[in-house]
C-alpha cells in the first residue's frame, strides 16, 4: 500500500489502520516522493490526498497510472471537494473517501481495490492462457464434414456482436467452441467469463452475475461487482443456460435487449458491452412448451446457432482425437511416444461414445497411465467399450425363388436380439438400453420369437450346455418348473 499525504497526522492514522489490517505500507509526504516510491517498488493500491502542495492529487494520479495502469488509486478528499474527487475517478481513480472518515470505511474501499487488483491479474493470466491454448481452433480436433461446418460457422460468427447459442450433447466441446469464438473475435484481448448456470440459488446467482449494493441482503456489508462487470467489452459464456431459474431469465433478457442491468438491491442502471454466448445440452424448445424456459429469451439467444455433432456422428475423427490425447497425456506422464494397436483403435471406432469426446479422453488418459510399454492394446480398453455389441449385416444372397420381406426382417430382428442379449450377459434391462427400446417391448419380442440363450449350467450337475429363455427368469414347463429360481435367473429378470 502506498499512502501519499502532506499531513503527517493523516499519514500516521492511515499507516496504523492499514498495518493493523495486515497490509505492508509505504508513506510519502508529497506527490513526487510517492512517484519515486512507485517507480522503485510494485504497489497494489495507492491512497492519494487530492490537496497537496507541488504535485496535487490529480497530477499524482495521472503519473501513477502511467507507471502502472492497473494500480488501484483511491483519492482522499475533504467533503467540500467531492466534485474534484469525481473528476479524479473519470481520470482513472478507483474510488474516493472523504475526510473525516471512519476506519471501517477506509478498509472497505481498500478491500474492494485489492480485490479489483487481484481480478485484473487473474484475467490477464486467463487471457494469456486462452491465447496460448485456444489460438484459432487449437484443441478442437476434427476433419469430418460436420466439424468443418462448425469451423466455418465460428469464422463467420466470431467477428460479429451477435448472441450465439451452442447446442450439443454433454462432452461434445461446447466450451471449447465458445472460447474459439472469443479468441477469433475483436474482443480477444478482453475477459472471457464462464458462468456455471444453475449451480446457485436465484438470489446468489443474480448477485454473482450483476453484483449487489451494500445491505442488499444479510451479509452484504459492502458493495460488490458481478460477472457482467468483469466481462465488459469481452465475452460471457453461460454453460447449460437451460438451468437458469425463470426469475433470473427475465433479468438476463433485459441485459441482452438493453445492454444494461441493475445490481441486486440497487436502483442505478449500469451499461455494459458484453458478447453473450450460451450453451445447452437439452431441448430448449421442449422446455418452452413445458413453461420452464422463456420463449422471448430463447429467440434472443437463438440469433446464431451452432449444433455440435455427437462423436458417434463423426467417427472419422476418432483416430485424430485418440492421437491428440495420446500425445497430451503421454507428455504429462512422461511416457514418451505412444501408439494404439490396430485392434484397440477398431474397438474405439466401433463404440458409440455416449459421453462423447470427454469420455474418449478419459479412456485414453486411463490407458496412458496404466500402460507399461509404448503400445496400447485391447487389454487397456475398458470392459464397457470392449463388450459393446456390434451388429454387422450378414452376407445375403437372393435365392432363385425369391424371398419374403417379412421373413427376412423377422429373422434379422431375432438375430439382433440374440446378439444383444449375449453382449449384455442375458440382462434384459441392459440389452434394452443398448437397443434403445423399452424393457417391456424387448420382453414381448423375446417371447414372440421364443428366444433362448445357450449358457453354462451353474449348478453342481456339471458344465453341460442348457437352453434357457432369454432372460425371462423361468424354466420351461415341466416337473422342475416349481423349483426356486437360481441367482442368475433373478438377475436376468432385473
N, C-alpha and C positions, 0 to 999 in steps of 0.2 A: 504494500500500500504506500502510495506517495501522497503526503499532505503538504500543500503549498498555501501558506497564510503568513501575512506580515505581522499578525498579532501573536506574541509569544504565549499568552494565556490560552488562546484558541488552539494553538499547536499542541500545548500540553494536555488540554482536555481531550482532543481527538486521539492523541497518542495513547493516553490512558485507556480510553474506551475501546479502541481497536486492538491494542495489545492484550487487554484482558479477554477479548473475544478470541484471541489466538492468531491474529494477523501479524505479520512482520512489517513494521512501519519505518519509513524514512521521512524525515522532516526537512522542509525548505522554507526559508523566510522570505523568498522573493520568487517571481516568475522565472528569472534567469537561473537561479540556483536549482529550481525544480527541473528546468530543461537539462541542465548539466547532469543531474542525477538520472534523468530518463534516458540520456544517451549512454550512460555508463552501466545502468542496471535494467533488467527487464521487470516491468511492473504490470500487475493485472488491473489495478484500479487506481485512479488519482482523485483526490478531493482538492479542489482549487477555489480559493476565495476570489470573488469577482472584482472586489475593490482593493487594489494594491498599487503602491507607487511603482514607477517604472513600467514593466510589462503588467498590464491588467489581466484579469481572469480570462477574458475573451481572446486576447492575443496569446496568452499562455496555452489556452485550449487549442488554438489553431496550430501552434508549433508542436504540441504534444501529439496531435493527430498526424502530423507529418512524420514524426519519429515512429509512431506505431498507430496505424489507422484503426486497429482493433482495440486499443486501450479504452476502457470504460471510464470516462471523465465525469465526475459529479461536481456541480457548481455549488458553492456556498455563498449565499446572498442574504442581505437584510430584507425584511418584508417589503420595504418601500421600493426595492429594486427587482421585484419579481419579473417585471417586463424584460429586464436585461437578461435574467436567467432563461426566460422562454426564448429569447433571441439566441442565447448560447446553445440551447437544445437544437435549434434549427441549424446551427453550425456544427452539430455533431456531438454535443454533450449527451450523456446517457440519462441524467436526471439532475434535479437540484434539491437542496434543502435550505430552509430559511432560518435565520437567526432571530431570536433564540430558539434552540431546538432541544428536543428530548433525546437522551442517549439511544433509546429504542428506535426512534425514527431514523437516526443515522444508520443503525445496524441493519434495519430492514432494507434501506436503499442500497447499502453496501453489499448485502447478501444477494440482492437482485442483480447488481452489477457483476459480482463474481460468477453467478450462475450464467449470466449472459456471456461472459468471457469463456467459460467452460464450453458452452454450447457452440460458440464460434469456432473454437479449436476442434471440437468433435466433428462439426460439419465440414471443416476444411479437410480433416483427415478422411472423412467419408467420401468427399468429392474426389480426393486424390485416389482413394481405393477404387471408386467407381470407374474413374478414368483408366486406371491400370487394368482392372479386372473385366470391365464391360465395354471396352472400346469397340465401337461398331457392334459386331454380333458375337464377340468372344463369349464362350460358354453356352451359346445357343447352337447346338450341333444338329446339322441336318442338311441333306441334299435332295430329299424327296420332293416331288411336285407340290405337296401340301405345305411343306416348310418353306419352299421358295415363294409361295403365295404370301405366307406370313412375313417373310423378309421384305417383300415388295410393299406390303401394307405399312410396315414400320417406316420404311424410307419415305413413303408418301405422306404418312400422318405425322411424323416426328416434327417437321418444321412448323406445323400449324399450332394454333392455340386451342383447338377443339378438344372437348372431353372425349375420352376413349374408354370403351368397355371391352375388357379381355375376358373371353369365355372359354372354359375348358375344364376337364376333369382334374381332380387333385393330382399333383405330381407332374403336370404337363409343362411347367415352367412359366407360369403367368407372371411371377415377379421378375424373372429374367427379361421377359419381353418388355415389361414396364420400365425397367432400368435402361434397356436398349433404346426405348423411345426417348427417355430423358437425355441419355448420353448423346444421341444424334440430333438433339434439338438445340435451339439458341439459348436454352436455359441450363445447359450442361455445367456451367460454372457455378450455378446456384444449388440450393439444397434439394435433395430427393428424400422426402419424408414418408415413411411407411406407417400406416395405421392398421393395426390388427383389429378389424371391426368386430364388435360384438363380444369381446372378451371382458368388457367392463360394464357395470350398470349404467343406465342412461345419464344420470347426473354427472358421474365421474367421466364418462365418455365425452360429454359436452364440455366439461372443464378441460379435458385433455386436448380437445380439438380447438376450442375457442378461447380458452383461458378463463379466468374469473377475477372479479374485483374483491377487494378486502371486505370480509363479512358476508360473502355470497352464501356461505354455508358454514356449519360448525367446523372449526379448524382452519378456515381461510383467514389467517392472521395477516397476510399480506397479498397484494395482487400478483397474478401470475399470467404470463403469456402462454398461448396454446400452440398447437402444431401448425395451424394456418399462418401464424406469425413467422414461425421458423421456415415455412415453405414459401414465403413471399418472394415473388419473381423466380420461383423454382417450380417443382412438381410435388404433388401429394398423391400417394398411392393407397387406395382403400382395398386391402386384401379381404376377400369374401364380403363384399358390400351387402349381400343378402342378409347378413347377421345384424346389420344396424337396426336398432329399435325404431318403430314408426315415429315416435315423438322426435327423435334425432333426425330422421329422414327429412322432416319438414324444414328444419334449420339448414340442413345440408343443401336442400333445393334452393333456398334463398342465396346461399353463397355462390352456387353455380349460375343463378339468374342475374343477381345484382353485383356479384363480386365484392360483397361486404358482409359483415356479421357483427354481432354484439357479444361481449363477454358474458359469462354466466353471472347474473346479478347486476349487470351494468346497463346503462342507457345510451352510451356513446356508440355510434356506428363507426366501424373500422374498415377501411378499404384495403383490399389485397389483390395482388396479381398472381394467381396460382393456376397452374395447369393440373386438372384433376384426371387421374387415371384410376379406374375401378376394375376389379376382377371378381369373378364368381364361378363357382363350380355347380351351382344349382340353376334350375329353370326359373328365371325371374318372371316370365310371363305367367307361369303357373302360380307363383307367389302372388302376383297381381290379382289373379282370379280368386285366390283364397283370402284376399284383403290383407296380406302380410307384407306387401311392398307397394309403395305409392306409384300409381300409373304415371303421374307427371314427372316424378323423379326418374323412372325408367327411361322415358323418352328423352330426358335431358342427358342422361348418361349414354344413351344409345346413338350418339351422333356418328361416331366411327366405331364399328365393332370388329374385333379380331377374334376369330374362332381358332383355338389351338387344337390340332388333331391329337387324339389319343395315340399312344405308342403302337397299339395293335393296328392302327390305320396307316402307319408309316414304318413297317418292319424293315424296309430297306435301310433305315437309319440306325438300326440296332448295332451292326458291326462298327460303325463310326462312333457311336456313343460308348460302346464297350471299350474300344481302344482308347478313347479320351479318358475314361475313368481308370483304366489300367495305368496310364501314364500318371494321372493325378495321384492316385493312392500308392502307386509304386514309388514315386518320388517322396511322398510323405512318410512312407515306411522304410525307405532306403532299401528297396528290393531290386533296384536296377531295372533292366528291360524285361518285361513280362509279355507273355502271349497266351492266347486261348487256344486250346486244341480244337480242331475242326468239329469234333463231336460235341464239345461243350458249347461252341458257338451255334451249332444246329439247335441244341436244346433252348438256348436263349432266344433264337429267332422264332422257334415254333410256339413259345409260350405267349399268352395273351396280355400279360402285364397289367392287371387291374390297378396297380399302384403307379403305373406309367414310368416316366424317366426316373423319378425318385426311388421307386422300387428296384429298377435295374441298377442304379447307382449303389444302393445298399448291398445288392447281391455281389457286385464286382468288388466293393470295398471288403466284404467278408472274405471273398476268395483270395484277395491280395494279402490280407492279414494272415490267413491260415496256410497259404502255400509255403512249401519248403524248397521249391525249385523255381526255375524260370517259366515253366509251362503249367498252365492251369487246366486240369482235366475235368471230366464229368463228376468225379468224386467230390469236387469242391462246389458243385452246383447244388443248391438247397433241394431237399426232397420234394417240396411242393412244386418246384419248377420241373424237376426230372419226371415226376409222376403225372404231370398234366397230360390229359389224353389228346392224342392226335388221330384224326379220322380221315385218312386218305381214301379217296374213292377207288374201289376195286376195279381192275380192268374188266371191261364188259364187251362181249361180242354178241351182236344181234343174231339170234338163231334164224334159220331159213323160214320157219313157220310164223315168225313174228313174235311179239311179246304182249303181255298185259301190263299196261302202265300202272294199274293199281297194285298188281302183284310185285312189281319192281320196287315201288315206293314202300310197300309193306315190308318187303324183305330188307330194304335198306334201314328202315326205322328200327326193325328188330335187332339188326346187327349193331346199329349205333347205340342202342340202349344197352345191349350186352357188353360192348366195349367200354362204355362209360361206367357201368356197374363194376366191371373188373378193375378199372382205374381207381374207382372210389372205394375199393375194398368191400363192395357189397352194401355200402351205406347209402340208402336211398336219398336221404336229405342232401348229402354231398353230391351225388350224381345229378339230382335235380338242379342244384346250383350250377354245376358245370354245363348242363343243357339249357339253363335259363328258362326252366319251366317250373310249375308248382309241384311240390311233392305228391299231392293227391293225383295230379294229372299223370305223373310218372307211374304211380302205383296202379292206376287204371290201365295204363298201357302194358305194364308188366303182366297183369292178369289176362289182358286181352290176347297177348302174344304167347302166353304160357311160358315166360322166360325163366330159365333155371340156370344157376351158375355152378360150375364144377369147382368144388373145394375139397381140401384135405380134411378128412374126418378128425376132429379134435379129441374124441372120446378114446377110451382105452382099447377100443376094438381094433386099433391098427391105423395105418395111413392110407387105406384104400380110398379111391375117389368116390364121391357121393353126389348125386344130383339133388340140389336144393332149390327152392323157389328163390327168385332174385330179390331177397331182402324183405319178404312179407312176414318172416318170423314164424311160419307154420310148416310143419311136416305134411307130406301128402297124407290123405285119409288112409287109415289102416289101424292095425292093432296098437301101434305105438303113438297114435295121434293124441292121446290124452296125457302122455308123459310131459313133465315140465320142460319148458324151453331151455336150451343151453345159453350160456352167457353171450356167445357170439350172435345168436339169433336175436337176443334182446337189443343188442347194439344196432342190428340191422333195422329194427323197427323204428329206431330214432333217426 
